[in-house]
């Protein structure tokens, strides 16, 4: 658990850039036909909600939480 939590200090500082990049990627995937317009919007809505949670300080991290930043790491 300690190792998992080590990235949180960076996640807190970089969440906005991570989310902006993920939104841009969703738009690009939609533009080339990999995602539908609806899928793109669903992703953007979810990413926006996560960003608001970070901004509001209500992000809850526990053992079962998947570290979404690790998908492309």
DAQUIMO-V911893 format. One record per backbone hydrogen bond with DSSP energy under -1.0 kcal/mol. CO is the residue of the C=O (numbers start at 1). NH is the residue of the N-H. Records with the same first field share a line. If there is no record, write none. Layout:
CO->NH, NH
This chain:
1->5
5->8
7->11
8->12
10->14
11->15
14->18
15->19
16->20
17->21
18->22
19->23
20->24
21->25
22->26
23->27
24->28
25->29
26->30
27->31
28->32
29->34, 35
30->33
36->40
37->41
38->42
39->43
40->44
41->45
42->46
43->47
44->48
45->49
46->50
47->51
48->52
49->53
50->54
51->55
52->56
53->58
62->65
66->68
67->70
68->71
